[in-house]
Amino acid sequence: MSTEIFDVIIVGGGPAGATAAHDLAYAGRHVLLLDRAGRIKPCGGAIPPRLIRDFEIPDSLLCAKIRSARMIAPSNTAVDMPIDTGFVGMVDREHFDHYLRQRAVEAGAVLVDGSFADLTRSEDGTCIVTYQCKESRSRVEARALCVIGADGANSAVARVALPKSGRPPFVFAYHEIIRTPQAMPNASGAPTRCDVYYQSSVSPDFYGWVFPHGQTMSIGTGSAHKGFSLRQSVAELREKLGLDQCETIRTEGAPLPLYPARKWDNGRDVILAGDAAGVVAPSSGEGIYYAMASGRLAAESVDELLATGNTKALAKARKRFMKEHGRVFFILWIMQTFWYKNDKRRETFVKICRDPDVQRLTWESYMEKKITRREPMAHLRVFFKDLGHMFGLLRTS
């Protein structure tokens, strides 16, 4: 066993873990970041302006800048939602996650390529993290005062340290990164537009996507139905769009939680962040911003615990997250539960997206990650329109 004791061991080097590692190392904490190299999460790669601003993401990491979204209904009716001001950035997770990990290293974190195996404690109560080290091909033990589990929806840290926390509902997502053809078929999207397919043939309970990444594209879908073939769905979507002959660079799949876990910490020295904490938005499946926000909050709570010894500091991370984002998650959960239920409702949902109030408020809320309060009458109009559509009192044309 190593005699070196870290302040914090962070398991998982995705956006949540890498952000927590950077913030804690920058604050002067002795941090070990444990990450299994080569693991890339399936992700469309959209990051809003607030993320770019809050986490100081350089423009060089953006492989595309999105100016609009196209929503495609079961009938193939398409509704364009232009962004009036600004843009949504697109990143490739392979390069984006690597950048975040290297930034953590530059701040002082120790990065190790390894897989988490177990979490135990020494006689004095210090955490002992056992992991399989890729370089030495042997099991290694490291000690720390605190542990952050940022190791995905199937978090091994959560299973060991918070066995009664419960697993949030999830969908399984799958996508393929393909080479963008030089001559883009008309039906397959534009370099500055995200296409979203609300069709049961693409997903019976979620949606499919075609997101441009400059020289590459992400084409994927997700579903909670175990009998639904995601690979076949993506293959059929590619064929339909004339992209079936494009080079496939890589394929990835993983579960996506769709609501924050009820508990993020053990009340002592372990806290969760990112997918391990369930912070992927319902309806949209968006996770990068929320992962990084939860990683930052987890780091702040751990730093407070190390400074004061007050274990109640750990619970503050979830409380702060839910105070800022809980309302949005609840609204998105209602949207997914109601509008994704069948193709008839999906058809109506897409047509609702033609409404100028819906478009403006959707983009403002997404871009800044909060429900804008600037136009109360617009919110009221959207609210009553939604009620009318939900109960069949209004018709879409």
MARMIVO-754562 format. One record per residue (C-alpha): residue number from 1; residue in three letters; x negated, y negated, z negated. Coordinates in steps of 0.001 Angstrom, whole numbers, plus 500000, padded with zeros to 6 digits. Layout:
N
(NUM, "ala", (X, Y, Z))
...
//
This chain:
397
(1, "met", (500000, 500000, 500000))
(2, "ser", (498807, 496529, 500840))
(3, "thr", (498053, 494409, 497782))
(4, "glu", (499028, 491280, 499715))
(5, "ile", (502433, 489919, 498733))
(6, "phe", (504350, 487778, 501204))
(7, "asp", (506886, 485223, 500153))
(8, "val", (509268, 486544, 502809))
(9, "ile", (509424, 489488, 505192))
(10, "ile", (511751, 488920, 508134))
(11, "val", (512935, 492012, 509981))
(12, "gly", (513843, 491183, 513580))
(13, "gly", (512255, 488603, 515866))
(14, "gly", (515245, 487437, 517901))
(15, "pro", (516534, 483851, 517732))
(16, "ala", (517743, 484209, 514113))
(17, "gly", (514628, 485882, 512723))
(18, "ala", (512172, 483778, 514705))
(19, "thr", (513915, 480555, 513645))
(20, "ala", (513868, 481581, 509981))
(21, "ala", (510197, 482558, 510274))
(22, "his", (509284, 479229, 511856))
(23, "asp", (511147, 477141, 509301))
(24, "leu", (509772, 479010, 506289))
(25, "ala", (506200, 479083, 507607))
(26, "tyr", (506429, 475389, 508478))
(27, "ala", (507538, 474782, 504881))
(28, "gly", (504365, 476468, 503650))
(29, "arg", (505743, 479926, 502848))
(30, "his", (503723, 483080, 503495))
(31, "val", (505841, 484894, 506103))
(32, "leu", (505646, 488282, 507795))
(33, "leu", (507777, 488564, 510938))
(34, "leu", (508389, 492200, 511848))
(35, "asp", (509622, 492743, 515390))
(36, "arg", (509840, 495692, 517737))
(37, "ala", (508303, 494476, 520984))
(38, "gly", (510082, 495081, 524273))
(39, "arg", (513635, 495000, 522921))
(40, "ile", (515747, 492439, 524818))
(41, "lys", (519384, 491846, 523902))
(42, "pro", (522001, 491722, 526686))
(43, "cys", (522966, 488078, 526884))
(44, "gly", (524219, 485629, 529461))
(45, "gly", (521670, 483151, 528146))
(46, "ala", (523789, 479995, 527765))
(47, "ile", (522562, 477415, 525259))
(48, "pro", (524494, 474191, 524539))
(49, "pro", (522999, 470699, 524236))
(50, "arg", (523248, 470813, 520435))
(51, "leu", (520941, 473842, 520330))
(52, "ile", (518458, 472203, 522676))
(53, "arg", (518482, 469098, 520500))
(54, "asp", (518570, 470659, 517010))
(55, "phe", (515881, 473249, 517720))
(56, "glu", (513736, 471151, 520076))
(57, "ile", (513822, 473509, 523057))
(58, "pro", (511539, 472330, 525876))
(59, "asp", (513031, 471777, 529306))
(60, "ser", (510501, 474202, 530792))
(61, "leu", (512364, 477118, 529152))
(62, "leu", (515571, 476358, 531059))
(63, "cys", (515839, 478497, 534168))
(64, "ala", (519073, 476779, 535247))
(65, "lys", (521344, 473891, 534267))
(66, "ile", (525044, 474633, 534443))
(67, "arg", (527417, 471872, 535557))
(68, "ser", (530676, 473858, 535707))
(69, "ala", (532395, 477160, 534936))
(70, "arg", (534778, 479116, 537135))
(71, "met", (537477, 481223, 535442))
(72, "ile", (538787, 484081, 537614))
(73, "ala", (542215, 485541, 536800))
(74, "pro", (543464, 489108, 537493))
(75, "ser", (545095, 487824, 540703))
(76, "asn", (541671, 486389, 541718))
(77, "thr", (543049, 482890, 541187))
(78, "ala", (540039, 480738, 540319))
(79, "val", (540025, 477641, 538140))
(80, "asp", (536964, 475400, 538082))
(81, "met", (536053, 473580, 534868))
(82, "pro", (533465, 470891, 535670))
(83, "ile", (531301, 469372, 532954))
(84, "asp", (531838, 465638, 533189))
(85, "thr", (528647, 464695, 531350))
(86, "gly", (525524, 466666, 530579))
(87, "phe", (524872, 470340, 531219))
(88, "val", (524629, 473758, 529597))
(89, "gly", (521142, 475228, 529675))
(90, "met", (520442, 478802, 530769))
(91, "val", (517550, 480855, 529419))
(92, "asp", (516183, 484323, 530036))
(93, "arg", (516054, 486051, 526649))
(94, "glu", (512810, 487815, 527503))
(95, "his", (510977, 484480, 527712))
(96, "phe", (513136, 482511, 525286))
(97, "asp", (512727, 484947, 522375))
(98, "his", (508991, 485242, 523037))
(99, "tyr", (508666, 481467, 522861))
(100, "leu", (510505, 481332, 519529))
(101, "arg", (508283, 484046, 518036))
(102, "gln", (505118, 482338, 519209))
(103, "arg", (506323, 479044, 517762))
(104, "ala", (506769, 480806, 514424))
(105, "val", (503218, 482139, 514677))
(106, "glu", (501886, 478664, 515424))
(107, "ala", (503656, 477454, 512274))
(108, "gly", (501782, 480090, 510256))
(109, "ala", (503925, 483242, 510339))
(110, "val", (502249, 486650, 510707))
(111, "leu", (503796, 488581, 513612))
(112, "val", (503631, 492392, 513540))
(113, "asp", (504857, 494802, 516219))
(114, "gly", (506697, 497485, 514296))
(115, "ser", (510011, 499157, 513473))
(116, "phe", (511697, 498864, 510086))
(117, "ala", (511935, 502171, 508192))
(118, "asp", (512974, 501484, 504601))
(119, "leu", (513367, 498953, 501815))
(120, "thr", (512489, 499940, 498253))
(121, "arg", (511130, 498175, 495178))
(122, "ser", (508031, 498412, 493049))
(123, "glu", (508183, 498772, 489258))
(124, "asp", (508149, 494989, 488846))
(125, "gly", (511056, 494585, 491287))
(126, "thr", (509061, 493318, 494265))
(127, "cys", (510523, 494325, 497659))
(128, "ile", (508570, 496966, 499555))
(129, "val", (509286, 497109, 503293))
(130, "thr", (508080, 500260, 505029))
(131, "tyr", (507677, 500053, 508797))
(132, "gln", (506215, 502027, 511663))
(133, "cys", (503311, 499996, 513022))
(134, "lys", (502884, 500290, 516791))
(135, "glu", (499190, 499346, 516745))
(136, "ser", (498071, 501852, 514089))
(137, "arg", (500784, 504409, 514912))
(138, "ser", (501295, 504925, 511215))
(139, "arg", (503668, 503918, 508465))
(140, "val", (502705, 500754, 506637))
(141, "glu", (504069, 499187, 503455))
(142, "ala", (504282, 495437, 502912))
(143, "arg", (505489, 493640, 499816))
(144, "ala", (507532, 490455, 499516))
(145, "leu", (509569, 488392, 497102))
(146, "cys", (512454, 488129, 499599))
(147, "val", (513631, 489876, 502767))
(148, "ile", (515696, 488478, 505644))
(149, "gly", (517473, 491074, 507786))
(150, "ala", (517825, 489721, 511317))
(151, "asp", (517759, 493118, 512969))
(152, "gly", (520966, 493134, 514983))
(153, "ala", (524542, 494336, 514708))
(154, "asn", (523421, 497797, 513561))
(155, "ser", (521188, 496253, 510917))
(156, "ala", (519137, 498863, 509059))
(157, "val", (518364, 496244, 506404))
(158, "ala", (522097, 495768, 505802))
(159, "arg", (522666, 499521, 505499))
(160, "val", (519983, 499783, 502826))
(161, "ala", (520425, 496532, 500902))
(162, "leu", (524138, 495755, 501393))
(163, "pro", (525810, 499139, 501913))
(164, "lys", (529235, 497857, 500843))
(165, "ser", (529245, 494678, 502941))
(166, "gly", (531350, 496307, 505654))
(167, "arg", (530802, 496262, 509411))
(168, "pro", (532585, 493517, 511350))
(169, "pro", (534566, 494350, 514525))
(170, "phe", (532436, 494426, 517654))
(171, "val", (532345, 494954, 521395))
(172, "phe", (529586, 496743, 523255))
(173, "ala", (527979, 494515, 525885))
(174, "tyr", (525998, 495545, 528950))
(175, "his", (524374, 493465, 531663))
(176, "glu", (521973, 493737, 534558))
(177, "ile", (519357, 491161, 535463))
(178, "ile", (519075, 491091, 539243))
(179, "arg", (517008, 489158, 541745))
(180, "thr", (518949, 486213, 543150))
(181, "pro", (519373, 486722, 546916))
(182, "gln", (518039, 484042, 549223))
(183, "ala", (521380, 483907, 551004))
(184, "met", (524010, 483832, 548268))
(185, "pro", (527364, 485421, 549204))
(186, "asn", (530176, 482870, 548973))
(187, "ala", (532098, 484871, 546369))
(188, "ser", (529223, 485479, 544007))
(189, "gly", (528719, 482125, 542341))
(190, "ala", (526613, 478995, 542615))
(191, "pro", (523219, 478085, 541138))
(192, "thr", (524824, 475601, 538722))
(193, "arg", (528073, 477439, 537915))
(194, "cys", (528959, 480243, 535496))
(195, "asp", (531654, 482640, 536721))
(196, "val", (533832, 484402, 534135))
(197, "tyr", (536132, 487294, 535111))
(198, "tyr", (539279, 487821, 533030))
(199, "gln", (540392, 491047, 534708))
(200, "ser", (541223, 494423, 533163))
(201, "ser", (539242, 496170, 535896))
(202, "val", (536146, 494303, 534701))
(203, "ser", (536984, 494618, 530986))
(204, "pro", (540216, 495773, 529328))
(205, "asp", (539708, 493601, 526258))
(206, "phe", (536846, 491157, 526893))
(207, "tyr", (535510, 489577, 530094))
(208, "gly", (532825, 489920, 532740))
(209, "trp", (530289, 487317, 533779))
(210, "val", (527964, 486207, 536544))
(211, "phe", (525485, 483678, 535185))
(212, "pro", (522717, 482105, 537307))
(213, "his", (519164, 482115, 535944))
(214, "gly", (517384, 480446, 538831))
(215, "gln", (515450, 483225, 540547))
(216, "thr", (517490, 485860, 538713))
(217, "met", (521117, 486401, 537667))
(218, "ser", (522826, 488044, 534708))
(219, "ile", (525851, 490177, 535594))
(220, "gly", (527587, 491860, 532702))
(221, "thr", (530674, 492774, 530756))
(222, "gly", (531743, 494049, 527360))
(223, "ser", (534450, 496137, 525714))
(224, "ala", (535422, 497746, 522438))
(225, "his", (537057, 500658, 524319))
(226, "lys", (534727, 503637, 524027))
(227, "gly", (536112, 505302, 527131))
(228, "phe", (535508, 502291, 529388))
(229, "ser", (532349, 502547, 531525))
(230, "leu", (530472, 499237, 531376))
(231, "arg", (527877, 500400, 533910))
(232, "gln", (530543, 501338, 536417))
(233, "ser", (532340, 498035, 535845))
(234, "val", (529169, 496050, 536534))
(235, "ala", (528398, 498198, 539581))
(236, "glu", (531875, 497555, 540990))
(237, "leu", (531622, 493823, 540271))
(238, "arg", (528260, 493651, 542044))
(239, "glu", (529668, 495491, 545053))
(240, "lys", (532729, 493247, 545147))
(241, "leu", (530518, 490149, 545136))
(242, "gly", (528044, 491456, 547704))
(243, "leu", (525248, 491755, 545145))
(244, "asp", (524956, 495554, 545056))
(245, "gln", (521838, 495579, 547255))
(246, "cys", (519934, 493042, 545155))
(247, "glu", (516926, 494253, 543189))
(248, "thr", (517765, 495234, 539618))
(249, "ile", (514996, 493952, 537360))
(250, "arg", (516241, 495360, 534051))
(251, "thr", (519363, 496579, 532275))
(252, "glu", (520309, 496094, 528620))
(253, "gly", (523107, 497059, 526277))
(254, "ala", (523935, 496426, 522623))
(255, "pro", (526879, 495981, 520237))
(256, "leu", (528069, 492417, 519611))
(257, "pro", (529823, 491669, 516304))
(258, "leu", (532793, 489346, 516661))
(259, "tyr", (533250, 487843, 513215))
(260, "pro", (530908, 486896, 510352))
(261, "ala", (530342, 489607, 507756))
(262, "arg", (532093, 489081, 504431))
(263, "lys", (528789, 489044, 502560))
(264, "trp", (525321, 488096, 503752))
(265, "asp", (523211, 488652, 500634))
(266, "asn", (522703, 491139, 497803))
(267, "gly", (522702, 488440, 495130))
(268, "arg", (519052, 489081, 494413))
(269, "asp", (516451, 488922, 497167))
(270, "val", (517887, 490054, 500541))
(271, "ile", (519924, 488012, 503028))
(272, "leu", (521169, 488648, 506569))
(273, "ala", (521136, 486389, 509634))
(274, "gly", (522117, 486500, 513292))
(275, "asp", (523979, 489548, 514588))
(276, "ala", (523241, 491325, 511313))
(277, "ala", (525446, 488691, 509651))
(278, "gly", (528065, 488970, 512414))
(279, "val", (527667, 485460, 513790))
(280, "val", (528734, 486035, 517399))
(281, "ala", (531729, 483946, 518441))
(282, "pro", (534957, 485838, 519215))
(283, "ser", (536486, 485285, 522663))
(284, "ser", (533264, 483919, 524182))
(285, "gly", (530703, 486343, 522735))
(286, "glu", (528314, 483419, 522362))
(287, "gly", (525566, 484122, 519877))
(288, "ile", (522286, 482261, 520474))
(289, "tyr", (523235, 478985, 518821))
(290, "tyr", (524995, 480655, 515910))
(291, "ala", (522087, 483057, 515416))
(292, "met", (519595, 480205, 515197))
(293, "ala", (521882, 478170, 512935))
(294, "ser", (522296, 481142, 510576))
(295, "gly", (518544, 481776, 510629))
(296, "arg", (517901, 478179, 509614))
(297, "leu", (520484, 478361, 506824))
(298, "ala", (519067, 481660, 505579))
(299, "ala", (515591, 480113, 505530))
(300, "glu", (516854, 477141, 503529))
(301, "ser", (518513, 479429, 500979))
(302, "val", (515419, 481611, 500634))
(303, "asp", (513183, 478576, 500272))
(304, "glu", (515450, 477270, 497505))
(305, "leu", (515386, 480664, 495773))
(306, "leu", (511587, 480779, 495894))
(307, "ala", (511351, 477240, 494552))
(308, "thr", (513891, 477555, 491739))
(309, "gly", (514352, 481243, 491010))
(310, "asn", (518112, 480743, 491311))
(311, "thr", (519478, 483812, 493109))
(312, "lys", (522800, 482035, 493728))
(313, "ala", (521001, 480010, 496380))
(314, "leu", (521291, 482941, 498785))
(315, "ala", (525084, 482724, 498928))
(316, "lys", (524882, 479121, 500099))
(317, "ala", (523856, 480171, 503619))
(318, "arg", (527173, 481826, 504449))
(319, "lys", (529185, 479127, 502670))
(320, "arg", (527488, 476397, 504679))
(321, "phe", (527892, 478318, 507929))
(322, "met", (531586, 478981, 507412))
(323, "lys", (532234, 475412, 506314))
(324, "glu", (530877, 474128, 509610))
(325, "his", (531887, 476909, 512006))
(326, "gly", (534557, 479020, 510305))
(327, "arg", (537463, 477115, 511841))
(328, "val", (536074, 477529, 515355))
(329, "phe", (535541, 481265, 514792))
(330, "phe", (539122, 481642, 513554))
(331, "ile", (540573, 479837, 516575))
(332, "leu", (538442, 481892, 518981))
(333, "trp", (539491, 485096, 517223))
(334, "ile", (543158, 484177, 517737))
(335, "met", (542440, 483410, 521409))
(336, "gln", (540817, 486780, 522000))
(337, "thr", (543488, 488685, 520072))
(338, "phe", (546357, 487094, 521995))
(339, "trp", (545126, 486116, 525455))
(340, "tyr", (542922, 489150, 526207))
(341, "lys", (545653, 491688, 525417))
(342, "asn", (546790, 492323, 529014))
(343, "asp", (546455, 490956, 532538))
(344, "lys", (549713, 489023, 532360))
(345, "arg", (548390, 486988, 529455))
(346, "arg", (544960, 486642, 531079))
(347, "glu", (546628, 485229, 534173))
(348, "thr", (548387, 482628, 532039))
(349, "phe", (545220, 481877, 530078))
(350, "val", (543243, 481093, 533236))
(351, "lys", (546003, 478837, 534558))
(352, "ile", (546062, 476960, 531257))
(353, "cys", (542412, 476135, 531927))
(354, "arg", (543557, 473835, 534759))
(355, "asp", (544858, 471386, 532169))
(356, "pro", (542557, 468312, 531945))
(357, "asp", (543038, 468091, 528161))
(358, "val", (542056, 471754, 527762))
(359, "gln", (538982, 471309, 529934))
(360, "arg", (537778, 468164, 528188))
(361, "leu", (538295, 469448, 524653))
(362, "thr", (536822, 472865, 525496))
(363, "trp", (533585, 471393, 526813))
(364, "glu", (533277, 468807, 524044))
(365, "ser", (533756, 471474, 521379))
(366, "tyr", (531390, 473932, 523061))
(367, "met", (528617, 471439, 523778))
(368, "glu", (528458, 470092, 520215))
(369, "lys", (529638, 473247, 518379))
(370, "lys", (532455, 471551, 516535))
(371, "ile", (536073, 470691, 517152))
(372, "thr", (536017, 467118, 518311))
(373, "arg", (538391, 464780, 516492))
(374, "arg", (538086, 461807, 518824))
(375, "glu", (541436, 462321, 520568))
(376, "pro", (544114, 463532, 518132))
(377, "met", (546898, 463160, 520716))
(378, "ala", (545017, 465351, 523186))
(379, "his", (544689, 468030, 520506))
(380, "leu", (548397, 467734, 519789))
(381, "arg", (549279, 468076, 523476))
(382, "val", (547094, 471182, 523837))
(383, "phe", (548556, 472669, 520653))
(384, "phe", (552157, 472381, 521838))
(385, "lys", (551271, 473530, 525360))
(386, "asp", (549584, 476636, 523928))
(387, "leu", (552597, 477378, 521748))
(388, "gly", (554857, 476990, 524753))
(389, "his", (552786, 479400, 526834))
(390, "met", (552424, 481912, 523992))
(391, "phe", (556185, 482096, 523451))
(392, "gly", (557146, 481857, 527109))
(393, "leu", (558682, 478397, 526828))
(394, "leu", (556439, 476920, 529524))
(395, "arg", (555563, 478198, 532976))
(396, "thr", (552262, 477916, 534749))
(397, "ser", (552273, 477082, 538417))
//
